[in-house]
Amino acid sequence: MILTPGVLALLVGSGCVVLLLAVCSWHAGVIVKRWDLSSSSAGQLELERRTHLVSTVVAYGLGCQLLSALLFVHTVDDLHPLVVGAMCATGVLNANPVGWYALAVKLVLLFATGFWLALDAVDRRAEDYPLCRVKFGVLLGVAPLVVLDFVLQARFFLGLRPDVITSCCGSLFTPAGQGLASTLSALPARPTLYGFFASAAALVAVAGFTLWRPTPARRYALAALALWFLPASGMAIVSVISPYIYESPIHHCPFDFLQAGYRYLGYPVYLSLAVGVFFGALPAAFERLKRISSLAEPLERLQHRWVLVSLVGLGVFLTLVAVSILSSNLTRLGGP
């Protein structure tokens, strides 16, 4: 067991969010079951008042959940001096493999939480709250993930033993090894890089056309390209972008450049990538809801704003990647 301020903040904060969502989920179940906007009964009026309060509380709780994803990555990386053999977050996660599952659930929750917050924002823009049942139904699906996140996170941190020697990124992200990390590290550098920039160019082009003249077909194409760009970027980061950042053709770890020695470059890189992908896929997810008359106009404005935010996120991400490659000493040596 290793307890630091970051670990305690994550465990206590996640526990509070679980309790908060447990109470809100009970109210959500009541709203889903009894909601009837056509009724003017005292019970329906009470439900409408309760909806505002529950939505606000859930929004704050899930907002904390978003922040916890960043704190989790930072805390895991910050623990590496306390774990024998660890040089970055990879070694700490390997010291207790439950951490990899906790990280995966954090990533799923990152997008699920963002989707619920977007759903709530859309519902609040219509006077008749047409998505009330939908958003609270989605909440009942997100809440178990929050509980699972808390359980895995607690098992990971409480199961860490500083006296156990762990393996770090040098043995995991190596082309000579086995497993997914080694497979990604062994991808041919130039084809992977060309494929990455080709995917980025297609995504930015479709986003630009969607912003200029939006149509449902372009929004669906943008979503498909955005969802593909996320794994394509992950493959490129491990196989070829990381070596440029580290200026070493054999260093493929996707966590090391989160550290101060690399000016915490990983945080803006991963955040801008997440923003670009999430807001690129979001307009298509809400396209069919425009059939609801009260949502058609506000949704059109929101979709335009989401595409613009996606373009900004992609622009920041691609700029950081391009600058890292072009300014690297490895570039002058012919690349990895």
N, C-alpha and C positions, 0 to 999 in steps of 0.2 A: 504494500500500500504506500502510495506517495501522495501526500496532501500539501498542496501549495495554494496561495490565494486564488489562482486561476481555476484550479480543480474544485475548490470549495464553492467558488462563484458559479461554476457550471452545474454542480450537483444541487446546490440550494436553489438556483434560478430555475433549473429544469423541474425540480420537485414542485416549486410554486406554480409553474405553468401547468403541470399535470393536474394539480388540485383545482386551479382556476378553470381549466377546460372540463374537468369532471363535473363541476357545478353547471357550467355553461352547456354541456352536452345534455344534461337532464332537462334544462329549459328548452334546448333545441328540439329534443324529442317531443316535448309537449307542443311546441309551435308547429312542427311538421304534422303532428296528428290532428290538431284542432284548428289550424289556420283556415279561415274562410272570410275573404275580404268582402264578399257580398253581404255578409251578416253585419248588423249594427247592434248586436247584443253587447252587454257589459263585458262578457268574457272575451269577445273579439277585441274590444277597445283595450282591455287589459293586456292582451297578447301584443297588440301594436305598440303599446308603451314598453312592454318587456323586450320587444324586438330591438328597439334602439339601444337599450342598456346592454343587452347580451352581445349585440354586434360590436359595440364599442369596446367592451371588455375583451372579447375574443380578438379583435384587431390588435389591441395592445399586447395580449398574450402571445399571439403569433408573430408580432413584431419582435418581441424578445427572443422568440425561437429563431428568427432570421439572424439576429445578432449572435446568438449562441453558436451558430455554425462557424462564424469567423473566430470567435473566442476559442472554440474547440481546436481548430487548426493551429491557432497561435499557441495555445497552452500545450498541446502535444509536442509541437516543435520546441517549445521552451523547456520541456522536461528532459531533453536529450543529454544534458550534462550529468543528470542524476541516474542514468541507466547505463550500465557497463556495456560498451561496444556500440552504443548509439551515437551517431553524429548528426542526425536530423530526425524529423518526424517518422521517417521510415523505420528506423531502429526502434523507436518507442512503440510504434504500432506492432512491430514484429515481436516485441517483448511480451505482449499479450494479444494474440490474434483477434480477440473479440473487438479490438479497436478498429479493425478494418470493416467489420459489420456496422459498428457505430458510425463510422465515417460514411459508409454507403447510405445508411438511413438518414443521416444529416443531409446528404445531397438530395435524396428523394424529397425530404421535408422542405428543403429550400424552395423547390419548384411547386410543391403542393401548397405550401403556405402562401407563396406569391399568387397562385391561382385563386385561392380563397379570398385574399385581400382584393384582387381585381374583381372577383364576383361581387363582393360586398360593395365596392365602389360603384359598379354598374347599377346594382339594385337600388342604391341610395339616390340615384339620379332620376328615378321614375317615381311619380307620386303614388302609384298603386302598388309599389313593391312587388313586381311580378316574379322576382327570383327568390322571394323569402324562403319558401319551402326548399328550393333547390340548394341555396347556399347553406342552410342549416342541415340539409341531408348530406352535403359534402363535408360539413364540419364533423358529422358523426363518423365519417370515414377517415378523416384526418386525425381525430383524437386518439385512436389506437396507435397510430404511428408515433405520436408524441410520447405515449406511454412506453412504447418499444424503445424509442430513442433514450428515454431516461434510464430504463433497465439496462440496456447495452452500455451506455455511458458509465453508469455506476459500476457494473461488472468489470469494465475495462480499467477504470482508475483504481478501484479497490483491489483489483487483481494484479496490479503492477508490482514487481519485486525488483528493487534496485540491485540486489546481489546476484541476479541471474544474467549471464552474458547473452546478449542478443546479437543478431546479424543486422547489418545496415544496408544502405542502398548499393554499396559496392558489390554485394553478393546477390542482391535481388534484381537490380536493373543492369544486367550484363548480358550481352548477346550470347555468351557461352553457357548461360544457365538454362533453366527450364521454367515453364509457367508463362502466364500472360505478360508479366513485366519484362521477361527476357525476350519474348516474341516481339513486343513493341520496340524494345531496344535494338533488335536485330533488323528492323525494317530498313530497306535501302534509303539512304539519306536524300539524294536528289529527287528521285521519283516521289517520295513522300512530301518533300517540300513543294515541288511543283503542283502536286495534287492538292495540297493545303491552300496554296495561293489561288489555284483555279477555282476551288470551292468557295473561297472568300470572295473572289471577283464575281462569281455567279450570284452569291447571296446578296452582296452589296448592290449589284445591278438590279436584281428583282425588287429589293427593298426600295431603291430609288424610283423605279417604275411604279411601284405600289403607292409610294408617297405622291408621285406626280399625277397619276390617274388610277385611283384604286378600283379594283374589281374583285369579286369573290374568287375568281380563278387565280389572280395574282396573290391574293392573301393566302390561299391554300398552298400555292407554289412556294411562297416565302416561308411558311411554316415547315414544309417538307425539307427545304434547304437548310433552315435553321436547326432542325432536329438532326440532320446529317452532319452539320458543321461542328456540333459538340463533340462527337467521338472522333471526327477527323482532326479537330484541334488537339484532342488528347493524345492521339497517335503521333501527331507532328511534334508536340511539346516533348514527349518522351524520346522519340527517335532522333530528332534533328535540331529542334529549337534549343533545348537544354544544353547540348554541347556548345552551341554558339555563345550562350550566356556564360557558361563556366569556362569557355575557351579551352576545352579539353574534349577530344573526340571520343573518349571512353566514359565520360561522366553524363549519365542520362537521368538522374533523379529529378522528379517533378516537384520535390519539396525543398531542396536546398536553397533555391533562390527566394524563398520566403524569409530568409535570415538577413540580419543586419549587414553581413559582409557583401551582400548583393543589393543593398539599399531597399530591402523589402519589396523587390520588384514583383514577386509572385502575387502579392495582394491586389495591386491594380490590374495585373494580367488576368487573373482568374475572375475577379469581380466584373471587369468590363466584358469578358467572354460570357459570363452568366447573364449579364444585362442584355447583351446583344442577342443571345439565343432565346432567352425567355420572352422578351418583348417582341421578337420576330415571330414567334409561334403563337403569341397571345391573340392577335386579331382573328386568325382563322378559328380559334377555339370558341369565339363568341359570334361568329358570322351568322349562324342559324338563329340566334336569339334576336336578330333584327326583324324577324317576322312579328315580334311583339310590338305593336304600334307605339307604345309609350317608351320603348327602348331604341327605336330606329334612329332618331336624331342624336341623342346623347352618345350612343354607341359609335356612330359614324365619326364623331369628334374624338372619342377616346381611341378608336382604332388608328386614326391619323396620328395622334400623339404617341401611341405605342410604337408605331413604325419609326417615327422620328427618334424616339429614345433608343430603339434598337440600332439605328444607323450611328448614333453617337457612341454607343457602347462598342460596336464593331470597329468604328474609326479609332477609338482609343486603343482597343486591343491590337489591331493590325499595326498601328503606329508604334506601339511598344515592341512588338515582335520584330518589325522591320528595322527599327533603330538598334535593337539588340544584336541583330544579325550583321547589319552594315558596319556597326562600330566595333565588332568583335575582332580581336587579333586572329581568330581562327579563319575569318573571311580572307585575310591576306595570305593565309597559308593554304588556301584552296578548299576550306570547309572540311566537315567530318567525312 
